[in-house]
Structure formats: structure tokens, C-alpha cells
Amino acid sequence: MRIAIISDIHGNQMALEAVLQDLKQQPQVDQIVIAGDLCLNGPRPRETLHIIQALNCPVIQGNVDVEVVTGGPDAGSKKRDTIAWTREQIGSEGIDYLAQLPLTHLVTNPYGNDLLVVHANPLNQEDAIFPTSPDSKLEHLLGKLEPTIGAVAFGHLHIAYTRRWQHLLLVDAGSCGLPRDEDQRAAYAILSSESTIWQAEHRRVEYDIKAVVKDLKACGIPHVEKRIRILTAATYTENGINEHGGKKKNKG
């Protein structure tokens, strides 16, 4: 069994297309799962949603998908501007699509040890699972999972990594459209299981970032210089990750 996990596309159509093209070159996968954060902050939110919908694959809801649905009333003014622009681009049909997405997807493994796909963690869409999260935090976020689950795949942090905790394989697929792990290339992961043991392969894919920057400048997205800076820096600012390995909310 081979499952491809693509997360945190953030309206970056070119990155998504590059990942899908790379996936075609790999040994066949049984299923693609999209792990949330589909269209906010990128230059082509509408086109990105259309590609995702055409895949006819499981798609789960991320935290910024919720913000696009609600308008982000608790977000800062700059982020609300970007949310409003994104809502205009995707229209009511796109907003309705984001609103009905589920929070989780379970891949049943015929050998036992199922795969659970979430956006950030099994309890909510906000608290990141970090490579160095302490056992106490992992116990809180993962301790009540069914014993039949052997792997958890997620995104949200935009940092690709694999970690084992107790009997679980934890896989952050990274970000397809907005990596923050000092690697500009689009990220995704392929999880495989030939028995009861899950393994993960992280893949990085080159794409034309300069063309995306050109798109950002031309598309009318608010606060474009910030969007370009985050895309090209591919890292968090020093205040972006808290001391306990959690992702801080960005009010901007």
C-alpha cells in the first residue's frame, strides 16, 4: 500500500502541478490525500481548488481553509485583507467546498495498523506536532488514538520530517506551496506499508519560483511583498516557532 500526502498548497498552482508531475514518475500510489490549507496566500487560489477537485481524492480541511470560510474575524487586518481577496477569487462555490471538508481521513491498512491523516493533529487544526515536541505534548495530542492506528500524517508546520513515537510513525509531509524548512522546493510525502510497518519517503520537487513571484505581483493579492518574502525565504522568522516547538499563530 502506497499513499501520497500533499499538504499546505496555499494557492501555489505551479508547485502543486510540479508535485503531481513528480508523482506520476514514481511507482504507482494507491491513493492521494490532501491534508489541508488549500488556497490562502497564493496567487491562484481558484485554479488550485479546481485541480484539487479534479483529483477526486480525499481532501481534509486545514486551519486557513476555515479562515477563508469564516472571513477570519479574529485575524489581523493584513490577513483579513488576503482572506477577503481569496474569497473573491474562489467565489461562493469555492467557499462552500472548503466549508464541507472533513477534519480527518482514515486509510485502512489490510495488514493492520491504519494510517490517520489530519492537518495539524488529531484534536484540532492549530497545534503543531514539532520534531522536538516533548512526550507530554505528544501524549496529549496522540494518546487517545485507537490502537489500530499505526501512523499519523499531517502538515501545518511546513517542515518535512519523520519521527517515531511509541508505536506510531509521525510524518509531516511538509508544504507543497509554502515550505518553511529552508528548502524552496515543493514538498510531499509517500507512505508505504507492505505489512504492519509504515515507512515514509519525503520528496522535494523543483518548480519555477520566479514565475510564482511574477504571478503574485500581477494577481492583485494584498500585501504582495510579504507574500513574496515568505515564499522565497522558505523559513520562519525567529518569532514564528515557540520555544516548545509549537507553531505560533500569525495575526498578519
For each residue, the residues with C-beta under 8 A, 3 or more apart:
1: 30 107 109 110 111 192 193 194
2: 27 28 29 30 190 191 192
3: 29 30 31 32 33 107 115 153 190 191 192
4: 23 29 31 32 33 188 189 190
5: 33 35 117 153 155 171 173 188 189 190 191
6: 9 16 19 32 33 34 35 173 176 188
7: 34 35 36 37 62 119 154 155 156 173 174 175 176 188
8: 35 36 37 62 155 156 158 174 175 176 177 178
9: 6 12 15 16 34 37 38 39 42 48 52 175 176 177
10: 37 38 39 40 41 42 64 175 176 177 178
11: 38 39 40 41 42 43 44 45 48 86 177
12: 9 15 16 42 43 44 48 176 177 178 186 212 231
13: 16 17 42 43 44 47 48 51
14: 17 18 44 207 208 211 212 215
15: 9 12 18 19 176 177 186 205 207 212
16: 6 9 12 13 19 20 48 51 52 176 177 186
17: 13 14 20 21 51 207
18: 14 15 21 22 186 205 206 207
19: 6 15 16 22 23 176 186 188 203 205
20: 16 17 23 24 51 55
21: 17 18 24 25 205
22: 18 19 25 26 188 203 205
23: 4 19 20 26 29 32 188
24: 20 21
25: 21 22
26: 22 23 29 190 203
27: 2
28: 2
29: 2 3 4 23 26 32 190
30: 1 2 3
31: 3 4 57 58 107
32: 3 4 6 23 29 55 57 58
33: 3 4 5 6 57 58 59 60 105 107 117 153
34: 6 7 9 38 52 55 57 58 59 60
35: 5 6 7 8 60 62 117 118 119 153 154 155 173
36: 7 8 59 60 61 62 63 65 101 119 125 155 156
37: 7 8 9 10 40 62 63 64 65 119 155 156 175
38: 9 10 11 34 45 48 49 52 59 62 65 98
39: 9 10 11 42 45 46 48 49 65 68 86 89 90 94 98
40: 10 11 37 45 64 65 67 68 82 83 86
41: 10 11 64 82 86 178 227 230
42: 9 10 11 12 13 39 45 48 177 178 212 216 227
43: 11 12 13 212 215 216 218 219 221
44: 11 12 13 14 47 48 215 219
45: 11 38 39 40 42 48 49 86 89 90 94
46: 39 49 50 89 90 91 94
47: 13 44 50 51
48: 9 11 12 13 16 38 39 42 44 45 51 52 177
49: 38 39 45 46 52 53 90 94 97
50: 46 47 53 54
51: 13 16 17 20 47 48 54 55
52: 9 16 34 38 48 49 55 59
53: 49 50 56 97
54: 50 51
55: 20 32 34 51 52
56: 53
57: 31 32 33 34
58: 31 32 33 34 105 117
59: 33 34 36 38 52 101
60: 33 34 35 36 101 102 103 104 105 117 118 119
61: 36 65 66 98 101 102 103 119 125
62: 7 8 35 36 37 38 65 66 119 120 125 155 156
63: 36 37 66 67 119 120 125 126 156
64: 10 37 40 41 67 68
65: 36 37 38 39 40 61 62 68 69 98 101
66: 61 62 63 69 70 98 125
67: 40 63 64 70 71 72 75 79 83
68: 39 40 64 65 71 72 83 86 87 90 95 98
69: 65 66 95 98 99
70: 66 67 73
71: 67 68 80 83 84 87
72: 67 68 75 79 80 83
73: 70 80
74:
75: 67 72 79 80 83 251
76: 79 80 250 251 252
77: 80 81
78: 81 82 222 223 226 252
79: 67 72 75 76 82 83 250 251 252
80: 71 72 73 75 76 77 83 84
81: 77 78 84 85 222 223
82: 40 41 78 79 85 86 221 222 223 227
83: 40 67 68 71 72 75 79 80 86 87
84: 71 80 81 87 88
85: 81 82 88 89 220 221 222
86: 11 39 40 41 45 68 82 83 89 90
87: 68 71 83 84 90 91 94 95
88: 84 85 91
89: 39 45 46 85 86 94
90: 39 45 46 49 68 86 87 93 94 95 98
91: 46 87 88 94 95
92: 95 96
93: 90 96 97
94: 39 45 46 49 87 89 90 91 97 98
95: 68 69 87 90 91 92 98 99
96: 92 93 99 100
97: 49 53 93 94 100 101
98: 38 39 61 65 66 68 69 90 94 95 101
99: 69 95 96
100: 96 97
101: 36 59 60 61 65 97 98
102: 60 61 105
103: 60 61 118 119 125
104: 60 116 117 118 122
105: 33 58 60 102 116 117
106: 114 115 116 117 149
107: 1 3 31 33 114 115 116 117
108: 114
109: 1 112 113 114 115 150 193 196 198
110: 1
111: 1 193 194 195 196
112: 109 148 150 196
113: 109 148 149 150 151 193 196 197 198
114: 106 107 108 109 146 148 149 150 151
115: 3 106 107 109 149 150 151 152 153 191 193 198
116: 104 105 106 107 122 145 149 151 152 153
117: 5 33 35 58 60 104 105 106 107 152 153 154
118: 35 60 103 104 121 122 152 153 154
119: 7 35 36 37 60 61 62 63 103 125 154 155 156
120: 62 63 124 125 126 127 128 129 154 155 156 157 247
121: 118 124 127 128 129 141 142 154 156
122: 104 116 118 141 142 144 145 152
123: 127 140 141
124: 120 121 127
125: 36 61 62 63 66 103 119 120 156
126: 63 120 247 249
127: 120 121 123 124 141 246 247
128: 120 121 133 156 157 245 246 247
129: 120 121 133 137 138 141 142 152 154 156 157 170 172
130: 133 157 159 241 244 245 246 247
131: 159 161 163 172 245
132: 245
133: 128 129 130 137 138 244 245 246
134: 137 138 244 245
135: 138 139 165
136: 139 140
137: 129 133 134 140 141 244 245 246
138: 129 133 134 135 141 142 143 165
139: 135 136 142 143
140: 123 136 137 143
141: 121 122 123 127 129 137 138
142: 121 122 129 138 139 145 152 165 168 170
143: 138 139 140
144: 122
145: 116 122 142 149 152 168
146: 114 149
147:
148: 112 113 114
149: 106 113 114 115 116 145 146 152 168
150: 109 112 113 114 115 167 168 169 193 196 197 198
151: 113 114 115 116 168 169 170 171 191 193 198 200
152: 115 116 117 118 122 129 142 145 149 168 169 170 171
153: 3 5 33 35 115 116 117 118 171 172 173 189 191 200
154: 7 35 117 118 119 120 121 129 170 171 172 173
155: 5 7 8 35 36 37 62 119 120 158 172 173 174 175
156: 7 8 36 37 62 63 119 120 121 125 128 129 172 247
157: 120 128 129 130 172 180 247
158: 8 155 174 175 178 179 180 181
159: 130 131 172 174 179 180 181
160: 172 173 174 175 179 181 187 189 202 204
161: 131 171 172 174 202
162: 169 170 171 172 200 202
163: 131 169 170
164: 168 169 170
165: 135 138 142 168 170
166:
167: 150
168: 142 145 149 150 151 152 164 165
169: 150 151 152 162 163 164 191 198 199 200
170: 129 142 151 152 154 162 163 164 165
171: 5 151 152 153 154 161 162 189 191 200
172: 129 131 153 154 155 156 157 159 160 161 162 189
173: 5 6 7 35 153 154 155 160 187 188 189 202
174: 7 8 155 158 159 160 161 179 181 187 188 189 202
175: 7 8 9 10 37 155 158 160 178 179 180 186 187
176: 6 7 8 9 10 12 15 16 19 186 187 188
177: 8 9 10 11 12 15 16 42 48 186
178: 8 10 12 41 42 158 175 230 231
179: 158 159 160 174 175 183 184 185 186 187 234
180: 157 158 159 175 234 235 236 240
181: 158 159 160 174 187 234 235
182: 234 235
183: 179 187 204 234
184: 179 209 231 232 234
185: 179 204 205 206 207
186: 12 15 16 18 19 175 176 177 179 204 205 206 207
187: 160 173 174 175 176 179 181 183 202 203 204 205
188: 4 5 6 7 19 22 23 173 174 176 202 203 205
189: 4 5 153 160 171 172 173 174 200 201 202 203
190: 2 3 4 5 26 29 200 201 203
191: 2 3 5 115 151 153 169 171 198 199 200 201
192: 1 2 3 198 199 200 201
193: 1 109 111 113 115 150 151 196 197 198 199
194: 1 111 197
195: 111
196: 109 111 112 113 150 193
197: 113 150 193 194
198: 109 113 115 150 151 169 191 192 193
199: 169 191 192 193
200: 151 153 162 169 171 189 190 191 192
201: 189 190 191 192
202: 160 161 162 173 174 187 188 189
203: 19 22 26 187 188 189 190
204: 160 183 185 186 187
205: 15 18 19 21 22 185 186 187 188
206: 18 185 186
207: 14 15 17 18 185 186 212
208: 14 211 212
209: 184 212 213 231 232
210: 213 214
211: 14 208 214 215
212: 12 14 15 42 43 207 208 209 215 216 231
213: 209 210 216 217 228 231 232
214: 210 211 217 218
215: 14 43 44 211 212 218 219
216: 42 43 212 213 219 221 224 227 228 231
217: 213 214 224 228
218: 43 214 215
219: 43 44 215 216
220: 85
221: 43 82 85 216 224 227
222: 78 81 82 85
223: 78 81 82 226 227 252
224: 216 217 221 227 228
225: 228 229
226: 78 223 229 230 252
227: 41 42 82 216 221 223 224 230 231
228: 213 216 217 224 225 231 232
229: 225 226 232 233
230: 41 178 226 227 233
231: 12 178 184 209 212 213 216 227 228 234
232: 184 209 213 228 229
233: 229 230
234: 179 180 181 182 183 184 231
235: 180 181 182
236: 180 239 240 241
237: 240
238:
239: 236 248
240: 180 236 237 247 248 250
241: 130 236 245 246 247 248
242: 245 246 247 248
243:
244: 130 133 134 137
245: 128 130 131 132 133 134 137 241 242
246: 127 128 130 133 137 241 242
247: 120 126 127 128 130 156 157 240 241 242
248: 239 240 241 242
249: 126
250: 76 79 240
251: 75 76 79
252: 76 78 79 223 226
